[in-house]
């Protein structure tokens, strides 16, 4: 039997993480308050990671518009 010391969560979390190169993160439904424009990484727990490493809470983000290139 093979037993790993690495948690299985690491692999599962990566399956649910999405990266977008061209996105707009809004704080409101009316698209009046822009929190970020550009690349983002949407984490499995709902937090949004910016290229600077800063995290935006799911409570602060209303929605994200993404554009495919």
C-alpha positions, -999 to 999 in steps of 0.1 A, spaced: 0 0 0 12 35 -9 5 63 16 12 99 7 20 126 32 5 152 8 -32 161 14 -56 152 -14 -72 186 -11 -43 203 -29 -51 183 -61 -89 188 -58 -86 226 -52 -66 230 -84 -94 213 -104 -118 240 -93 -95 270 -97 -100 291 -128 -77 317 -144 -88 345 -166 -64 368 -185 -90 395 -194 -117 400 -167 -135 428 -149 -145 423 -113 -175 443 -101 -187 451 -66 -223 458 -77 -250 446 -101 -251 479 -120 -214 477 -130 -206 510 -115 -180 499 -91 -150 482 -107 -127 464 -82 -102 452 -108 -96 449 -145 -71 424 -160 -59 389 -150 -76 372 -121 -75 338 -105 -108 325 -91 -101 301 -62 -122 271 -53 -133 289 -21 -148 318 -40 -119 343 -33 -105 362 -62 -67 364 -64 -52 394 -83 -17 392 -100 -3 412 -71 -13 384 -47 -40 405 -31 -73 386 -24 -108 399 -29 -134 384 -6 -164 367 -21 -185 391 0 -170 421 -19 -174 407 -54 -208 408 -70 -198 393 -103 -169 389 -128 -172 395 -165 -147 375 -185 -137 378 -221 -123 350 -242 -96 358 -266 
